[in-house]
Every structure is written in structure tokens, then in C-alpha cells.
């Protein structure tokens, strides 16, 4: 398994990152433990979670369960030091966590303390803000995104508060690096500016959605990533399972995410289904597994730090990890580019 650098932190991470958000809902504790052991044995030592997981579905009674499952594995195996562990503080609006209060320095500290207890560790390698307070174009909000009502001064004050707390947590040894998720280019650039001016922790990475069906990182964010060394941690690289191929021809297997969320939170629509069919055709033409082709494509992107995979069974996990060994030739990449030109923003 190849490794990459996490921004300018000096921390090495595996280019495949183990995602965990199904543990505690679609996956049992035993299944989560099996996935962790297999991932680590195959070089996947970078793992990502969040205080609000699991989310398939998201329920008040299971909030935090994923971190607990990771924590029991650490306690049982004693292998915490072998893992680069990332988790996230929830942004505002989730009524099941701190009553939906906006993200702040104080909420971040409170959230981290809870995560450390559940994870049974005294530090997190990468601590990320799951989403900001002011809203963004993420989570399929592109079509109605309007930042014109944002309060600039309030946003900047919030960024400073969060970075001040991140600095204190680094000094206390509770986090090693700070990252963002579901953020914009402007927001990220302001976090970077404030950190540089005030000597506060620098943004190490950006965890945003990226897949063959969702490539809005390719323009301005790609430029920021290049100049500022803020690499992408791509979540939903299989578009919540669309690019796995299991939903082709109208199939909805029992127990899958689409069985619980019919439109996959806005990802499945006539445009994305049309693009999906064409990408499936590219994979078939070249004798490739669609899911592995989709993951391997993400790994070709120059801004990619790691691709976050998730699986509900071991067959999927093995296949997803093996995608790191697949090299896409120029003909495959040309065919992918052709589909992208027809459906540049299908969801």
C-alpha cells in the first residue's frame, strides 16, 4: 500500500483510508473488528470516523456507536499506535448532538473529550470540523447555494475561535493535526490565513465528497490544494454505492443503503443514473470492475491524499483495498473523460 503525506504535518497516511460510518448500524461490532484487522494487515493504517457515526441510518440512539466499536478494538488488541486515526466534531444543526448548537471552540473541546472516551485513546491524529456553521454547497446543495447572506465578520471570528482551541488541544497532546470537511475554497483560505498570521494550527487536509459522479473539487479547490498542500480525503468515492454496480438495472438488494435511502440522499437521480450507465460501459469495455475503476480513478488525481472506502461485507472491503493496485491506462482515462464531458455535474 502506497503512502502519502498529510499536508505539511509530516504524518504519513495510507492512500486508502478505512471509512467506518456503517459500524453500529449496517455492521455489528464483530464485523467492524474484522474489517479493522483485515485493513491493518493489508497496509490500510489510516482510519476515519466521526462522533455522529453511524449514519446508515442516522439515529439518536446509535450516535457515537462507531467510535465505541473502534475503542473496543483498540482495547482488545493494543494496536492503537499502529493507526493514524481521524475523527470529526459535528457542525451545527444535528439536534441529537449538543442540541444542534453551532460549532465553536468550546463545542469542539467538549466533542473531542467524548470521542477520546469512546475511542479509548488519549489522542487523535487528525481532528476535523465536519461542516461549518454558515452553510455550503456540499451535501448536494450546489443547485441552491447562495452565500450572499453570510456574515463575514461572524464567520472569521468563528474560524479564529476554532483554531485557538485546536492550538490548545495540540499543546495538550490530544490532537496532532487539524482538518476541515465540507468546506469551501474561501473558507479554507481564511483558515489558512488566520493560522499563518496568528501562529495557529494549519489546515492539513480537506475531507469533501469526490467520485466519478461528483468532481467539483477539480477546479478552484484543486488549485488551492496544489499551492497550499491541503490534500483531499475523498469521501463517498463510490457515490454511496452507485458506482459499486450493485444498483444497476434497478436492483436494490435488501439491507443496502438504497433500501433505506431510496435516492441515496440526492445522489440517485435521472442524470446520475444516465452517467452511471456510461461509466459501467467503460468498465465493461476494458474488462474492469466498475467499483475498482472508480476508486483507481480517484487515486490518479494529483490532489488526492487518501480515498476513504467503506464496506458492509468483507468481499467489498477486499475488492476496494485491491483497487489501489489497479493502474488505469490512457484509453480508460480518455473514455472516462468523455463521459465526464457529457455529465460534468450529475448530482
GIFENPE-V110191 format. One record per residue. N is the residue number from 0. PSI is psi in whole degrees, 0 to 359 (NA if undefined). NEAR is the number of other C-alpha atoms within 8 Angstrom. Layout:
BEGIN
n=N psi=PSI near=NEAR
n=N psi=PSI near=NEAR
END
This chain:
BEGIN
n=0 psi=125 near=9
n=1 psi=154 near=5
n=2 psi=159 near=8
n=3 psi=169 near=10
n=4 psi=141 near=11
n=5 psi=93 near=13
n=6 psi=225 near=11
n=7 psi=21 near=8
n=8 psi=338 near=8
n=9 psi=359 near=7
n=10 psi=128 near=7
n=11 psi=139 near=8
n=12 psi=152 near=12
n=13 psi=144 near=14
n=14 psi=343 near=14
n=15 psi=129 near=13
n=16 psi=135 near=14
n=17 psi=115 near=14
n=18 psi=154 near=11
n=19 psi=5 near=13
n=20 psi=357 near=12
n=21 psi=352 near=15
n=22 psi=122 near=16
n=23 psi=353 near=12
n=24 psi=282 near=11
n=25 psi=337 near=9
n=26 psi=142 near=10
n=27 psi=171 near=9
n=28 psi=317 near=9
n=29 psi=320 near=6
n=30 psi=320 near=10
n=31 psi=317 near=13
n=32 psi=319 near=11
n=33 psi=318 near=8
n=34 psi=318 near=10
n=35 psi=315 near=9
n=36 psi=315 near=8
n=37 psi=316 near=8
n=38 psi=313 near=12
n=39 psi=322 near=10
n=40 psi=341 near=7
n=41 psi=25 near=8
n=42 psi=5 near=8
n=43 psi=91 near=15
n=44 psi=2 near=13
n=45 psi=120 near=13
n=46 psi=144 near=13
n=47 psi=135 near=12
n=48 psi=192 near=14
n=49 psi=154 near=15
n=50 psi=334 near=14
n=51 psi=354 near=10
n=52 psi=150 near=17
n=53 psi=164 near=18
n=54 psi=15 near=10
n=55 psi=74 near=10
n=56 psi=172 near=7
n=57 psi=121 near=10
n=58 psi=147 near=8
n=59 psi=320 near=6
n=60 psi=343 near=4
n=61 psi=358 near=11
n=62 psi=127 near=13
n=63 psi=351 near=13
n=64 psi=324 near=11
n=65 psi=313 near=17
n=66 psi=323 near=14
n=67 psi=320 near=11
n=68 psi=318 near=14
n=69 psi=318 near=11
n=70 psi=319 near=12
n=71 psi=328 near=10
n=72 psi=317 near=10
n=73 psi=316 near=12
n=74 psi=321 near=8
n=75 psi=327 near=6
n=76 psi=336 near=6
n=77 psi=26 near=8
n=78 psi=21 near=7
n=79 psi=320 near=7
n=80 psi=345 near=6
n=81 psi=355 near=6
n=82 psi=136 near=10
n=83 psi=110 near=12
n=84 psi=129 near=11
n=85 psi=138 near=14
n=86 psi=180 near=13
n=87 psi=148 near=11
n=88 psi=135 near=14
n=89 psi=139 near=14
n=90 psi=182 near=14
n=91 psi=154 near=11
n=92 psi=344 near=8
n=93 psi=102 near=11
n=94 psi=342 near=8
n=95 psi=351 near=8
n=96 psi=115 near=9
n=97 psi=33 near=7
n=98 psi=17 near=8
n=99 psi=16 near=11
n=100 psi=148 near=11
n=101 psi=156 near=8
n=102 psi=139 near=12
n=103 psi=174 near=9
n=104 psi=317 near=13
n=105 psi=321 near=7
n=106 psi=327 near=8
n=107 psi=316 near=12
n=108 psi=315 near=10
n=109 psi=316 near=8
n=110 psi=317 near=11
n=111 psi=318 near=9
n=112 psi=319 near=8
n=113 psi=318 near=8
n=114 psi=317 near=12
n=115 psi=321 near=12
n=116 psi=313 near=8
n=117 psi=322 near=10
n=118 psi=349 near=13
n=119 psi=49 near=11
n=120 psi=164 near=9
n=121 psi=4 near=6
n=122 psi=158 near=9
n=123 psi=137 near=14
n=124 psi=319 near=10
n=125 psi=120 near=13
n=126 psi=125 near=14
n=127 psi=145 near=12
n=128 psi=117 near=12
n=129 psi=319 near=12
n=130 psi=157 near=12
n=131 psi=175 near=12
n=132 psi=336 near=9
n=133 psi=0 near=6
n=134 psi=162 near=7
n=135 psi=185 near=11
n=136 psi=6 near=11
n=137 psi=175 near=10
n=138 psi=44 near=4
n=139 psi=33 near=9
n=140 psi=5 near=9
n=141 psi=320 near=7
n=142 psi=338 near=6
n=143 psi=19 near=6
n=144 psi=130 near=8
n=145 psi=100 near=5
n=146 psi=4 near=7
n=147 psi=342 near=4
n=148 psi=5 near=5
n=149 psi=145 near=7
n=150 psi=106 near=6
n=151 psi=312 near=6
n=152 psi=318 near=6
n=153 psi=319 near=7
n=154 psi=314 near=11
n=155 psi=323 near=9
n=156 psi=320 near=8
n=157 psi=318 near=10
n=158 psi=316 near=11
n=159 psi=317 near=10
n=160 psi=314 near=10
n=161 psi=317 near=11
n=162 psi=324 near=13
n=163 psi=317 near=10
n=164 psi=320 near=12
n=165 psi=320 near=13
n=166 psi=317 near=10
n=167 psi=320 near=8
n=168 psi=325 near=11
n=169 psi=314 near=11
n=170 psi=325 near=7
n=171 psi=354 near=7
n=172 psi=15 near=8
n=173 psi=338 near=10
n=174 psi=154 near=14
n=175 psi=328 near=11
n=176 psi=159 near=13
n=177 psi=137 near=14
n=178 psi=168 near=13
n=179 psi=164 near=15
n=180 psi=144 near=11
n=181 psi=44 near=13
n=182 psi=169 near=13
n=183 psi=171 near=9
n=184 psi=315 near=9
n=185 psi=313 near=6
n=186 psi=315 near=8
n=187 psi=318 near=11
n=188 psi=327 near=9
n=189 psi=321 near=10
n=190 psi=317 near=13
n=191 psi=318 near=10
n=192 psi=312 near=8
n=193 psi=317 near=12
n=194 psi=318 near=12
n=195 psi=318 near=9
n=196 psi=325 near=7
n=197 psi=359 near=6
n=198 psi=39 near=7
n=199 psi=168 near=12
n=200 psi=135 near=10
n=201 psi=143 near=10
n=202 psi=124 near=14
n=203 psi=332 near=15
n=204 psi=166 near=15
n=205 psi=121 near=14
n=206 psi=99 near=12
n=207 psi=162 near=12
n=208 psi=138 near=11
n=209 psi=132 near=14
n=210 psi=178 near=14
n=211 psi=334 near=11
n=212 psi=359 near=13
n=213 psi=91 near=12
n=214 psi=38 near=10
n=215 psi=352 near=7
n=216 psi=346 near=8
n=217 psi=345 near=7
n=218 psi=256 near=7
n=219 psi=322 near=8
n=220 psi=325 near=10
n=221 psi=322 near=10
n=222 psi=314 near=8
n=223 psi=317 near=12
n=224 psi=317 near=12
n=225 psi=312 near=10
n=226 psi=332 near=6
n=227 psi=0 near=6
n=228 psi=43 near=11
n=229 psi=92 near=12
n=230 psi=162 near=14
n=231 psi=134 near=13
n=232 psi=103 near=13
n=233 psi=117 near=14
n=234 psi=158 near=11
n=235 psi=48 near=11
n=236 psi=346 near=16
n=237 psi=18 near=13
n=238 psi=53 near=11
n=239 psi=29 near=10
n=240 psi=348 near=10
n=241 psi=316 near=12
n=242 psi=4 near=12
n=243 psi=338 near=9
n=244 psi=353 near=10
n=245 psi=344 near=10
n=246 psi=7 near=11
n=247 psi=150 near=8
n=248 psi=28 near=4
n=249 psi=8 near=5
n=250 psi=137 near=7
n=251 psi=85 near=9
n=252 psi=144 near=8
n=253 psi=140 near=5
n=254 psi=356 near=7
n=255 psi=170 near=8
n=256 psi=322 near=11
n=257 psi=332 near=9
n=258 psi=332 near=10
n=259 psi=326 near=9
n=260 psi=88 near=8
n=261 psi=327 near=9
n=262 psi=11 near=9
n=263 psi=48 near=10
n=264 psi=45 near=7
n=265 psi=358 near=8
n=266 psi=328 near=11
n=267 psi=114 near=12
n=268 psi=174 near=9
n=269 psi=323 near=6
n=270 psi=312 near=9
n=271 psi=326 near=13
n=272 psi=321 near=9
n=273 psi=316 near=8
n=274 psi=319 near=12
n=275 psi=316 near=11
n=276 psi=320 near=9
n=277 psi=319 near=9
n=278 psi=323 near=11
n=279 psi=324 near=10
n=280 psi=322 near=8
n=281 psi=313 near=11
n=282 psi=315 near=12
n=283 psi=317 near=10
n=284 psi=322 near=7
n=285 psi=9 near=7
n=286 psi=34 near=6
n=287 psi=153 near=9
n=288 psi=129 near=8
n=289 psi=313 near=13
n=290 psi=316 near=11
n=291 psi=322 near=13
n=292 psi=317 near=13
n=293 psi=318 near=13
n=294 psi=318 near=15
n=295 psi=324 near=13
n=296 psi=314 near=11
n=297 psi=320 near=13
n=298 psi=345 near=11
n=299 psi=345 near=7
n=300 psi=134 near=7
n=301 psi=340 near=4
n=302 psi=2 near=9
n=303 psi=119 near=13
n=304 psi=313 near=12
n=305 psi=151 near=14
n=306 psi=123 near=15
n=307 psi=116 near=14
n=308 psi=152 near=13
n=309 psi=151 near=10
n=310 psi=147 near=9
n=311 psi=355 near=9
n=312 psi=165 near=7
n=313 psi=329 near=8
n=314 psi=314 near=6
n=315 psi=316 near=9
n=316 psi=314 near=13
n=317 psi=316 near=8
n=318 psi=318 near=9
n=319 psi=319 near=12
n=320 psi=321 near=11
n=321 psi=339 near=9
n=322 psi=336 near=11
n=323 psi=342 near=12
n=324 psi=357 near=5
n=325 psi=129 near=9
n=326 psi=125 near=5
n=327 psi=128 near=9
n=328 psi=175 near=6
n=329 psi=327 near=6
n=330 psi=318 near=6
n=331 psi=313 near=10
n=332 psi=325 near=10
n=333 psi=320 near=8
n=334 psi=321 near=9
n=335 psi=316 near=10
n=336 psi=324 near=8
n=337 psi=317 near=8
n=338 psi=319 near=11
n=339 psi=323 near=9
n=340 psi=328 near=7
n=341 psi=325 near=6
n=342 psi=72 near=10
n=343 psi=326 near=9
n=344 psi=74 near=8
n=345 psi=356 near=9
n=346 psi=NA near=11
END
